[in-house]
Amino acid sequence: MVTSHVITWEVTESQGYETSWIELRGTTLLARGRAVGTVPNPHWISYELETGDHYVTRELRVHAATAMGSHELHLRHDGHGRWTADGEPLPEAEGALDCDLALCPLTNTMPVRRHALHLAPGERTFLMAWVSVPDLTVHASPQTYTHLRRTEHGGRVRFASGDYRSDVEFDADGLVIDYPGLARRLSWSAGRPRP
């Protein structure tokens, strides 16, 4: 079964907006998105994300443009915990299953859906290949997701990384509705499910 979504978020942290076109196919996710922000400085981002089975990141391509020029990142995961950025090994991210694009609410979906943390009790700590925006540098980032409760539309999950905490509301598909301090959904549309 394939379900498709188009979501626009107001990204409060960057004082901007993001729209993402998302396809969920079994336990894989395909997405492309565009974002514009004014913090930390005016920037424009486009990305393409592809996961393998169980929402494990396979590839993230990002293009960033600022007043200083534009640059790109091609982040790849080999399915066994090893990463490359533009063909260069990233040993500090070894063992991570997910990428996390900064200022992008979409990339919280993969670990939450993989473990159904928006729907059922549980707590998981992950190592992420975190991509800074707009400079597109990659860093290892330990992050913890804790199911708090079910809601009318899905569930609430606490996100924690270092001293940072936020209680994030997800819909039944594991897509962010409200991420206090980062983003909130402005519009949503769904395509017709298909085999």
N, C-alpha and C positions, 0 to 999 in steps of 0.2 A: 504494500500500500504506500502510495506517495501522497504526501500532503504539502501544500505550498502556502507560504505566508509572505506578505509584504508589510513590514513594520517600520514606522517612523518614531524615533525617540527624540525628545529634547534632551540634549546632553548638557546638564547643568554644570558639570565640572569644567567643560571646555567652553561654556557659553555658546553652544552651537547645536547642530542637529545631525542625525544619522538616519539613513533609510537603508534597510537590508531586505534583499530578496532571498528567501530561504526555502529549501526543499528538504523535507525529512523523508528518507526512504528506508524503511526497516530500522536498522540501527546505524544508519549513516546520515550525514548532513552535508549539504552543499549550500553555499551562500556567496553572494556578492553584495558589496555595500559601498555607499558613498557617505562621507561625513565632512562637515565644515565646522571649524571652531575658531575662536579668537583667543583662547588661553591654552598654553602658556604664551603663544603668539599666533597671529592669524595663519591658519593652515587648511589644507584640503587633502583628504585621504580617500583613496579607493582601495578595496581589497577583494580578494577571492579566496575562499576557504573551502577545503575539501577534507572530509574525514574518511577513514576506513570503517570497518565494523566496530561496533560498540563505541562509536563517536570518538575514536582515537584519531588525533590530527594526522593527516597525511601530508598536507601542503597548505601553506599560507603565502599568498603573494600580496604585497602592499606597495602602493605608490603614494608618496607624500610630496606635497608642494608647499613651500613657504616663500616669504620674500627673499630668502637667501638662495632659492633654487629648488630643484626637485631631485629626489632620489628614490630608489626602490629596494625592497628586501624580498628575497625568495627563501622562505624557511621551509625545510623539509624534515620529515620524520620517517625513519626507515621501518617502523612497525615493531621495532625491538628496543626502543628506548634511546636510540642514537639520533642526533640532530645535526643538520648543517644549515648555515646561513650563507647564502650566495656561494654555495659549494664548499665553504670552510667548516671544519668540525666545530661543534659547540659542546665540549666535554662537560662544562658546568651544568648543562641541562640534561645530561644523560639520566635516563630513567623516567623522565617526564613523559606523559601521554598526551598532554594538551598544550596548545598555544593559548596565550591570553593577550589579546591586543588591547593596549591601554585605551581608556575612554570608550570602549566598545562593549555595550551590554550583551551583545550576541555571544561572545566567547565564554560567558558563564554557563551557557546551555550545555556544553558537552559533558562536564563532570556531573552536573545535576541530573541530566537524563540518564547517563550511564548507570548511576546508582539509585535512580528514582527518589532522590533526596527531597524533591518538591512534593512527593506523594506519601512517603512513609518515613518513620523514624530512622535515624542513623546519623553518623558523623564520620567524615572522611577527610584526611589530610593528603594533599597532592603537591607534587613539585610541578610547576608550570614553566614553560618557555615564554616569559613575559616580554612583550615588545613595547618599548617606550615610544610615545608619540609626541612630537612629529619627527624625532631624529631616527627612529626605527632601529635602535640598538636593542639587543636581546640579552636578557638577564634571567638567571634562575630565581624563581619566586615560590617559596612554600606558602600554601594557602589551605585553609580549613573551611569546609562547608558543613553546617549542622542543621538538620531539619528541626524547625520550631513548631509548626502546626499546619494542618490543612486549612485552606480558605475556600470561599465560595467558588473561585475560579481556578484554583490550583493549590499552591502552598507557599509558606514563608520559610526562607532558609537564611541562616546567619552566615555571612561571609567574613572571614578574618584573615588578615595577613599582617604580621608584625603587631603593631599597636592599633592598626586600623580595623574597625568593625562596622558592618552595615547589615540590617535585616532586609533582605531582598524578597520581593513578591514575584512569584513565577506563575504563569498560567498552566493549564493542564498539559500542554506540550513542552513545558520546561523553558519557555521563552519569557524574558524579563518584562514585567509590567511596570514595576517601580523599584528603583535601586537608589534609595536615599543618599544624597551626596554625589551621585553620578548621573543618573538618567531616569526619565519617566516616559512611558509610552504615550504618544500623541494620537496615533492612528494605527489601525490594524485591519488587514483584509486577508481572507483565506480563499485559496482556489479550491475547486472541487476535488476531493480525494479520487485517486485513480490507481488501478492495479500496477 
